[in-house]
Amino acid sequence: MAILHASSVIFAAMKKVAFYTLGCKLNYSETSAISRKFEEKGYRKVDFTDSPDIFIINTCSVTENADKKCHKIVREARSISPEAYVAIIGCYAQLKPKEIAVIPGVDAVLGASEKFRLVELLDGFVRPPQPVVLASDIENANVFNKSYSLHDRTRTFLKVQDGCDYSCSFCTIPLARGNSRSETIENVVITAKEIAATDVKEIVLTGVNTGDFGIQDGVRKERFFDLIKALDEVSGIERFRISSIEPNLLSNEAIEFVARSKRFVPHFHIPLQSGSDKILKLMRRRYKRELYAERVASIKSRMPHACIGVDVIVGFPGEQHEDFLETYNFINELNISYLHVFTYSERDNTAAIHMPGKVPMKERHERSRMLHILSDKKRRVFYEENINSARDVLFENDIEGGMMHGFTENYIRVSAAYDPMMINEVQRVKIIGIDEKGHAISVYLEKDVLLHA
């Protein structure tokens, strides 16, 4: 296995390149930014199954399952194009580059500080006799790289922050992405205006720790609250959505602003991870459950129709049955809309891996099952509360059985009779029911019809 620091190869025009992204919205924004660099160099972006000459696989490493997915995607790539060049980037690539390099079929592995220079480092993409590893220490990942998705979906994911200075005991992200760093408000606004010049109607703000926005060169220079105020003045974008924000960083000032905003929608995704203060302390989270409950109450008092999503981890070391029930009952009593449930998996180089009280895998899966059922109930109740209300839906190019789909401002997935004129348009609808798949059913309203939720 060759360990290299640079690569200089002859440019081969019009090679076909395909991308596959695992993980979060942030990864999608970065994949899109990297793909545009390829296109600027003359490469042709194609679908994964279109016999590409090059595969770029952007990995996640939040869970063990994500690592397994990387192995599977490499096998699929090799079956589609046996002679293609396969390069692996992303969090898994930074954490375990040598482990990835021995996967059969991998030609190159690039770390966090190298992935945005992928075209320059590997230009030409001639398969090497041994895998090339370009992954420096994470301390070198100290530059903010501008990224946003485009043409992949109706919504654009815009990266405003990267890295994390928190030290949650279960998380490898600081090891995979480095310290917290941000774009400037000025540059984010410039990028938002660039996006507004396209046909994009909605921007989703993304980051590793989005609410920690404002750190540049290791020093906090700006605030997340000032960022959203500035973006609210950007014309041409009908909606801004905040992808995820820590409860201790979601200020009442920001909640109040969203409630009266012209463009920020009433949708918050707020990680909880556990409803037990004992487990939150073991996780090294920076809040207690009381603060979380206060944030939910603050949102709902100002925006009763707001959607609130919750991340939760089950089976963390030391989580006894009564601790899980405390979490279950806490969430059950919260006025939230849905859950993202994660089954704890041991990750190398984290504090949690050495903690006592390992929960049997069977018990972890049972707890996950219970919370998934609770999530379905919460989502249905939230949808039912919106029946007979008028909502604005951004319809996507997602057609099935003569129906198209989109999301309301408060993140209700809506089905409506297909109308090609409505794709990528915001249309006022009335929610009239819920179908067998759990989607809200709607009918169109004229622009001048006003209904109140």
KADA-V81763 format. One record per residue. N is the residue number from 1. PHI is phi in whole degrees, 0 to 359 (* if undefined). PSI is psi in degrees with one decimal (999 if undefined). OMEGA is omega in degrees with one decimal (NA if undefined). Layout:
n	phi	psi	omega
N	PHI	PSI	OMEGA
N	PHI	PSI	OMEGA
This chain:
n	phi	psi	omega
1	*	122.5	-177.1
2	272	131.7	175.5
3	255	109.2	-174.6
4	243	161.0	178.6
5	243	-9.8	178.5
6	201	160.0	178.1
7	216	132.9	179.2
8	231	107.3	-179.1
9	230	161.7	-177.9
10	284	134.7	-179.0
11	293	130.5	178.2
12	248	109.1	-172.6
13	289	148.1	171.4
14	64	22.3	170.8
15	292	148.9	-179.5
16	269	133.0	-178.9
17	233	137.0	178.0
18	237	149.5	-177.3
19	237	145.1	173.8
20	224	130.2	-174.7
21	242	127.9	172.8
22	252	145.2	171.4
23	101	-141.4	-163.1
24	272	174.5	177.5
25	299	-32.6	178.4
26	298	-41.8	176.6
27	299	-40.1	179.0
28	297	-40.4	179.9
29	294	-38.3	-178.8
30	287	-39.5	176.0
31	302	-43.9	-179.2
32	297	-42.0	179.5
33	296	-41.9	179.0
34	294	-38.8	-179.9
35	297	-34.9	178.7
36	293	-32.0	176.3
37	295	-38.5	176.0
38	297	-46.2	-177.9
39	296	-35.3	177.0
40	296	-28.3	179.5
41	275	-5.5	178.2
42	103	0.3	174.9
43	286	154.1	-178.4
44	250	119.1	-179.5
45	283	130.0	-179.1
46	226	171.4	175.6
47	291	158.4	-177.5
48	302	-32.7	-175.8
49	268	4.1	-174.1
50	267	42.7	176.9
51	46	57.0	-178.5
52	294	157.0	171.7
53	274	-23.5	-176.8
54	222	135.1	171.0
55	245	131.0	173.0
56	244	117.2	-177.1
57	248	114.9	-179.1
58	265	116.2	-168.3
59	258	161.7	173.9
60	240	158.1	176.0
61	218	32.0	179.5
62	291	-37.7	-179.3
63	230	163.2	177.3
64	298	-33.6	-179.8
65	299	-35.1	178.8
66	296	-36.9	176.9
67	296	-43.4	179.8
68	297	-36.7	178.8
69	298	-37.0	178.6
70	301	-46.4	178.6
71	302	-43.2	-177.4
72	294	-42.1	-178.7
73	295	-36.8	177.1
74	297	-43.8	178.6
75	299	-42.5	179.1
76	297	-41.5	179.7
77	299	-44.0	-179.8
78	295	-34.8	179.3
79	290	-30.0	179.9
80	281	-46.7	-178.9
81	224	88.8	-174.7
82	303	-28.8	-176.4
83	258	6.5	-177.9
84	289	160.0	175.8
85	272	128.9	-178.7
86	242	117.2	178.4
87	243	138.5	-178.8
88	246	129.5	176.7
89	231	179.8	174.6
90	102	-171.6	-171.9
91	297	-44.5	178.4
92	299	-38.1	180.0
93	295	-35.6	178.4
94	287	-39.7	-175.4
95	286	-40.0	-173.1
96	222	61.4	-176.1
97	297	-41.4	-178.4
98	291	-34.2	177.0
99	295	-40.5	179.2
100	290	-37.6	-175.4
101	298	-22.6	179.8
102	268	0.0	173.8
103	293	126.1	179.5
104	304	127.6	177.8
105	102	-10.1	179.4
106	276	131.6	180.0
107	257	-30.0	-177.7
108	207	147.7	176.4
109	230	127.0	-179.1
110	237	134.1	-178.2
111	277	-171.5	-173.0
112	297	-39.1	-178.1
113	274	-6.5	-178.9
114	255	-22.7	-169.2
115	297	-31.7	-179.5
116	282	-8.3	175.5
117	252	20.3	-174.4
118	304	-46.2	-177.9
119	297	-42.4	-179.0
120	290	-39.1	-176.0
121	286	-31.4	-174.9
122	239	15.4	-172.5
123	308	131.9	-175.3
124	104	-38.7	173.1
125	52	55.6	171.4
126	271	126.6	-175.1
127	299	128.0	-178.2
128	276	160.0	177.2
129	294	-30.7	175.9
130	230	149.4	-179.7
131	303	139.6	177.5
132	267	128.2	177.7
133	246	118.9	178.2
134	236	83.1	-176.4
135	217	101.7	180.0
136	272	173.9	-180.0
137	301	148.5	-175.1
138	297	-23.5	177.9
139	300	-22.8	179.2
140	282	-12.0	177.8
141	274	75.4	-174.3
142	235	10.9	179.4
143	250	137.8	175.6
144	275	123.4	178.9
145	256	121.2	-180.0
146	300	131.4	-179.7
147	211	138.8	168.2
148	202	149.6	178.8
149	275	151.9	179.0
150	205	137.3	176.9
151	71	-0.4	179.4
152	272	-35.8	-177.5
153	215	171.4	176.8
154	297	-37.6	179.0
155	268	150.7	174.4
156	253	133.2	175.1
157	264	117.4	-176.1
158	249	116.9	179.3
159	282	125.5	178.0
160	244	-14.4	-176.2
161	210	153.0	178.9
162	216	159.5	177.7
163	71	175.9	-177.6
164	205	136.1	177.0
165	261	0.0	177.9
166	282	163.5	-178.2
167	227	51.9	177.6
168	301	137.7	-168.3
169	289	-13.6	-178.1
170	258	-5.2	-162.8
171	252	136.6	176.8
172	259	-1.1	-172.8
173	300	-42.4	176.8
174	301	-31.6	178.2
175	285	-25.0	-176.9
176	266	-24.1	-174.2
177	234	-8.8	176.2
178	86	-167.5	-176.7
179	286	160.5	179.6
180	296	134.8	177.7
181	205	154.4	-171.6
182	221	160.6	166.3
183	283	162.6	174.3
184	278	155.9	176.6
185	301	-42.2	-180.0
186	303	-46.5	-177.3
187	287	-34.3	176.8
188	297	-43.3	179.6
189	297	-41.7	177.8
190	300	-45.0	179.1
191	295	-41.6	178.5
192	300	-37.3	177.9
193	291	-36.2	175.1
194	299	-43.9	179.7
195	294	-38.3	-179.9
196	297	-24.7	179.5
197	284	-10.3	174.0
198	268	-163.7	179.8
199	264	15.7	-179.7
200	289	135.1	-180.0
201	255	-20.7	-174.8
202	222	135.7	175.1
203	244	130.6	175.4
204	254	121.3	179.3
205	282	126.9	-176.8
206	233	160.2	176.4
207	180	171.5	174.1
208	288	-44.7	177.5
209	224	75.1	-167.4
210	305	-40.4	-178.0
211	293	-14.1	178.5
212	273	12.4	179.0
213	309	142.5	171.5
214	123	-8.4	-179.4
215	274	123.3	176.4
216	227	128.8	-178.0
217	57	37.4	175.9
218	79	2.2	-177.2
219	235	136.7	177.1
220	285	119.5	-177.6
221	244	-21.8	-178.2
222	220	172.5	-177.6
223	238	149.6	176.6
224	300	-39.5	179.9
225	301	-41.4	179.1
226	291	-30.7	176.2
227	297	-50.0	-176.4
228	292	-30.9	175.0
229	296	-42.3	-179.7
230	292	-41.2	-179.3
231	292	-28.6	-179.8
232	297	-17.5	-179.7
233	266	-1.6	-178.4
234	281	114.8	179.6
235	278	155.8	178.6
236	98	-17.4	173.4
237	252	122.4	-176.7
238	278	-28.1	-176.6
239	221	139.6	163.4
240	242	139.2	179.9
241	231	137.8	177.2
242	267	120.6	-171.3
243	290	-48.6	-177.5
244	199	141.4	-178.8
245	210	135.5	-179.1
246	295	142.8	-177.2
247	298	-33.3	179.5
248	286	-13.9	178.8
249	255	-6.4	177.2
250	269	97.2	-175.7
251	280	156.3	174.3
252	297	-28.4	175.9
253	299	-43.5	179.3
254	290	-39.9	178.3
255	299	-46.0	179.3
256	299	-38.5	179.8
257	295	-46.7	179.3
258	301	-38.0	-178.4
259	299	-29.8	-179.0
260	247	10.7	-175.6
261	291	152.8	174.6
262	280	-30.0	-170.7
263	230	-22.3	179.6
264	282	130.1	-172.1
265	271	156.8	-178.3
266	279	67.9	179.8
267	218	121.9	179.9
268	233	134.6	171.4
269	245	114.3	-169.9
270	236	110.4	178.8
271	298	133.1	174.3
272	252	-52.8	-179.6
273	76	-41.5	174.8
274	203	146.8	175.2
275	263	11.9	178.2
276	250	123.2	178.4
277	298	-32.6	177.3
278	300	-47.2	-178.8
279	288	-37.6	177.2
280	302	-38.3	178.5
281	293	-42.5	177.2
282	296	-33.2	178.2
283	284	-11.7	-176.4
284	65	35.8	174.6
285	284	157.4	-171.1
286	257	33.8	179.1
287	200	167.1	170.9
288	248	168.3	-173.8
289	296	-28.1	179.0
290	298	-39.7	178.4
291	295	-40.5	179.2
292	300	-46.7	179.7
293	299	-36.9	178.9
294	295	-40.2	179.8
295	295	-42.9	178.0
296	298	-45.0	179.8
297	296	-37.9	179.8
298	296	-42.8	178.7
299	296	-49.6	-174.4
300	291	-28.0	178.5
301	290	-30.0	-179.3
302	265	-31.7	-176.8
303	224	80.1	-176.6
304	303	-26.0	-178.3
305	270	2.3	-175.8
306	294	145.9	174.2
307	266	133.9	178.9
308	232	116.0	176.4
309	261	152.3	-173.0
310	226	131.7	168.8
311	267	138.0	177.3
312	215	141.3	178.6
313	250	132.8	177.1
314	246	149.4	176.2
315	82	21.3	176.9
316	295	146.5	-179.5
317	307	130.3	-179.1
318	91	-5.8	179.3
319	283	99.2	176.9
320	280	170.5	-175.9
321	302	-41.4	-179.4
322	293	-30.0	175.9
323	292	-41.3	177.8
324	296	-43.3	179.0
325	298	-34.3	176.4
326	297	-42.2	176.2
327	296	-47.9	-178.2
328	302	-49.4	-176.8
329	293	-36.7	178.3
330	298	-47.5	179.7
331	294	-40.2	-179.6
332	301	-33.2	-178.4
333	274	-14.9	-179.8
334	282	145.9	178.3
335	272	69.8	-178.8
336	245	174.6	-167.6
337	247	-29.2	179.7
338	194	165.7	178.6
339	237	147.1	160.9
340	252	112.6	-173.8
341	258	128.0	179.0
342	242	128.9	173.9
343	275	123.7	-177.5
344	302	133.9	173.8
345	229	141.0	-177.6
346	294	131.9	179.1
347	237	133.3	178.0
348	301	149.0	175.0
349	65	25.0	172.5
350	245	154.9	179.7
351	293	-32.7	-174.6
352	296	-28.1	-175.9
353	295	-21.0	-179.1
354	260	2.2	-177.0
355	281	145.6	177.1
356	284	172.0	175.6
357	83	36.7	179.7
358	301	130.9	-178.4
359	271	128.6	178.2
360	304	142.4	-176.1
361	301	-36.9	179.2
362	300	-40.6	179.6
363	290	-37.7	177.0
364	301	-45.3	-178.5
365	293	-35.3	178.7
366	293	-42.2	178.1
367	295	-39.5	176.4
368	299	-44.5	-180.0
369	301	-44.1	-179.0
370	298	-40.7	-179.1
371	285	-30.5	174.3
372	296	-40.0	176.7
373	296	-43.3	178.3
374	298	-39.8	178.6
375	299	-43.8	178.5
376	300	-40.9	179.6
377	294	-43.8	-179.8
378	298	-43.4	-179.7
379	296	-42.9	-179.1
380	296	-42.6	177.8
381	300	-43.5	179.5
382	298	-44.0	177.9
383	297	-43.6	-179.2
384	298	-34.1	178.1
385	295	-21.2	-177.9
386	263	-1.7	176.8
387	297	137.5	-177.2
388	76	8.5	175.3
389	263	160.3	175.5
390	260	131.5	-177.6
391	224	155.9	176.2
392	263	122.7	-176.9
393	247	131.9	170.6
394	264	107.4	-175.4
395	278	138.4	-177.3
396	253	167.4	177.4
397	278	63.2	-175.4
398	231	90.1	-172.0
399	252	133.5	178.9
400	208	121.0	176.8
401	59	37.3	179.1
402	79	5.2	179.2
403	244	146.2	172.8
404	247	163.7	-172.8
405	228	157.1	177.1
406	193	-177.2	-179.1
407	238	140.1	173.7
408	286	171.2	177.2
409	301	-33.0	178.0
410	261	31.3	165.6
411	62	40.6	170.6
412	264	127.3	178.8
413	281	122.9	-170.9
414	242	140.0	171.7
415	252	142.6	176.5
416	210	157.5	177.2
417	303	135.3	-175.0
418	298	131.3	174.1
419	218	110.5	-175.8
420	301	-24.1	179.4
421	289	-17.3	-174.7
422	264	-7.9	-179.7
423	295	131.7	-177.4
424	60	31.4	175.2
425	234	147.2	174.8
426	270	120.5	-175.0
427	234	134.7	176.4
428	285	127.5	179.4
429	228	162.7	170.8
430	251	127.0	178.1
431	279	122.8	-173.3
432	245	-6.4	179.7
433	173	-171.7	179.9
434	230	131.9	-178.1
435	274	-178.7	-175.0
436	293	-18.8	177.6
437	270	-0.2	-179.9
438	86	9.4	176.4
439	273	146.6	174.3
440	287	139.5	176.6
441	259	137.9	-176.0
442	226	163.9	169.7
443	233	151.1	-177.6
444	288	148.1	171.1
445	241	148.6	174.0
446	293	154.4	-176.6
447	301	-27.9	-175.8
448	265	7.2	177.9
449	270	127.3	-179.8
450	247	124.4	172.1
451	236	161.0	-178.1
452	235	138.1	-178.6
453	292	999	NA
